[in-house]
Amino acid sequence: MPIENPDPTFMQQALRVHALYQQIADIRDGQSVSETDSRRVNLNNVMMAANAAGATLRLLNWIRRSDKVVISQALDLSKPEYVAPVAEDLLRASRLFLLVEAQFQTETLFRNVLAAAGEAGNAKGYYNVARHVIACAGLTEPNRRLRILQVPALMRNSMHANGIHHGWKGSDTVEIIAGVEFRFEHGKRVQCGSWYHIVTALSASFEVVGEVLGSSAVKALVSVPDLYAEQAAGE
C-alpha cells in the first residue's frame, strides 16, 4: 500500500534533503584526515549533490509561488505553460542525480578503504565491495547492514532498465527502513523512488558508512588515498 507523502511541498522536501546533507557533513567532520583522503573527498562529493538537490527544490518552491509569465521569460520558454514540464524535468534529474552520485561515491569510498587496508582482493560489484568493507570494519550484524546498503543500490540498478527491477535469479526484495517499505519485485517497475524514499534509504546507508569510517580498523588507516583528488591537487 503506497505511503502517504510526509513532505507534500518542495520546501519540506528541501529540508529533508538538507538533513541528509548535514548528516553526511557530521560524518565528514569526524574524519581527521587530509583534503585528498577519500574519507573527505567522497563525502564532499555527495554533499555537493545533496546541496544541488536542495537548491533545485527551493527553486521549484519559488517557481510554484511566482508569476508563470516571468518564470517563462527567465527560462527563455516560448509559453508560460511550459514551466510545469521544465520543473518536472528539473525535479526528476536532481532526484536521480542525488541517488546515483551518492551510490558511486559510496562505492568509490569503500573500494579505496579496502585498497588502503590491503583487502581489495577480487571483490567485484557494489554488493561484494560493501560486504567486504563491513567485514574489514568488524561491524556487528553484517547482513542487516548489507541489506541497508543494498536498498539504494537496487534503486540505482533499476535505472538500467528504465525503472524495472531485475532481481538476482528473478528474486524479489522487500526491506523496511525507518518504518518505510521498499519493495522490489522482479519484472515490475520500482515504485519506491520518491524524494522521501531516496532520502530515507540514503540516510540509513550513510549511517552504515559512518559506522565503517568510525570503526577502529578504518580509523587506524593513516591515509585512504583518492587518486583523482591527488592528481587534481598536483596540477
N, C-alpha and C positions, 0 to 999 in steps of 0.2 A: 504494500500500500504506500503510495507516494507520501512523503513527509510534507508537513506544512512549512513553507519557507519562513524561517525566523527573521530573515533580512529582506523585507519586501522593497526597500528603497535602495538606490545606488549609494547613498551616504552610509547606510547601515552596512552594506557590503564592503564599502571602503574602510570602515572602522574595523571590520573583521580581518581584512587583509592587513591593515596596519598592525593589528595584534600579532599576526604571524610574523611580520617584519620585525617587530620588537622582540619576539621570542628568539628569532634567529640572531638578532643583534646581541642579545644577552649571552647566547652560546658563544658567539664570536669573541665578545669582550672578555670571556673567561679564559681565552687562549693567550698565554704569554709567549707568543711566537713572532717571527719576523713577518714583514709585509708580503713576502713572496712564499710564505708557508701555505700549503694547501688548506690548512685549518682556518686560515683567514680568507684566502683568495676565493675559494669555492663558496663559502658562506656569504662573502661580499657580493658575489655574482647573483646569488639567489635573492639577496636583499634588494639588489637593483631591479630585478624582475618584479618583486613584490611592490617596490616603490612605484614602478611604472604602472602596474596594475591598479594600485590605489589612486594614482593621478588620473588614470583613464576613468575610473568610477566617479571621481569627483568632477571631472569634466562633463561626464554624462549627466550627473546630477544638475550641473549648471545649465546644460543644454535643455534638459526637461523643463526647467523653470524659466527659460529665456524665450525671446521672440524668435519664431522659426525663420522669419524672413532675414533677420540679422544674422542668425546662425548659418543659413544657407549662403549668404554673401561671404561670411568669414571662411567657409569651407569651399567657396567657389563652386557651388552647386547651381544648376540651372533652375531648379524648382524647390520651394520650401518643403514639399512632401518627400524629397529625397533625404531629408535629415534623418528620418527614422531608420531607413535601411543602412545608412552610413553608421549610425550609432550602434546598430546591431552588429555590424562588421567589427567595429572597434571593441565591442564587448566580447565577442567570440574570440577575436585574435588575442586580446590581452589575457583572457582567462586560460586559453590553451597554451600561450607562451609561458605563463607562470608555471603551469604544470610541467611542461616539457623541460624548461630551463632548470627547475628545481630537481627533476629526475636526473638530467645529465650531470649537473653539478654534484649531486649526491653520489652518483656512481663514480665520477672522477675522484672525489674526495676519498671514497672507500678504496679505490684502486691505489691511490697514492699512499694511503695509510698502510695497506698491505705490502706495497713495494718497500716502504721505509722500514717496515718490521721484518723484511726478508721473508714474507709469507705470500708473495704474489702467486707463486706456483703456476698452475694451469687453469686457474679459475676463469671461466668464460661466461659471459652473460650476467646481467644485473643480479639475478636470483642467487647464483653461486658466489658472486663477489660479496653480496650482503651477508650470506651465510658464513663465509669465511671471516669477514671482519667482525661479526658478532662473536664468533669463536675466539678470534685473536684478542678481542677486548675482554673476554672472560665473563660476558653478561649472563645473568641467570635467565631462565625461561626463554631460551633462544628461539624456539619455534613460535612462540607468541610474538616476539619482537620481529621475527622474519615475516610473519603474516602481516603485521602492521606496515612494514616497509614495502610489501608486495602490492598493497592496495593502490597507491598512486601509480605504480608500475603497470598494473593491469589497465588502469585508465589510459595511460600513455600508449600501451601496446595496441589498444583498440583503434587508435588513430591510424594504424597501418591499414585498417580495413574500413575506414570512414565511419568509425564508431561501433563496429560489430565486434563482439568478443569471441575470440577463438581460444578456448581453454586447452590446457595441456592434455593431449589424448582425449579431447572432447569433454573435459570436465567442467563443472560449474564451480564457482567460488562465491560464498556469502560470508561477509565479515561484518561485525558490529564494532564501531569505533565511536566512543563518547555517546553511545545511545543511538547512533546513526547507522542505518543498514546500507551496506554496499553490496549490491547483487550483480554478479557477472554470470550470465547464462550463455552457454555455448551456442553460437549461431544467432544470437539476438543482440539488438542494439543496447548499448550501455546507457542507462538512464540515471546514473548517479554522477553526472558531470557538471552539476551546478556550481556556482561560486561557493555555496555552503558546503557541498560535498568535497570539493577540491581543497578548500582551506582546512576543513576538518581533517581530511586524510593527510595533508602535508604537515599540519601541526603535530599530529601523532607521530608521523615519520621523523620529524625533527626532534621530537623528544628522544627517540632512539638514537639519532645522530648525536645528540648532546650526551647521552649515556656512553656511547662509543668513545667520544672525544674526552669524556671525563674519567674514563677508566684508567687505572694505574698503568696498564700496559701501553696505552696510547700516549698518556701524559709523559711517560718516560722517554718517548721519542724526541730527541733534541731537534730534529728537523724532519718535516714531511714536505719535500720539495714539490713545487708545481712548475713543470718545465716551461709552460707558456709564460707564466709570471716572471720567471727568472730570465728568460730570453728578452722579454719586453723591458725589464729593468736594466738590462745590459745595453740597450740601444741608446 
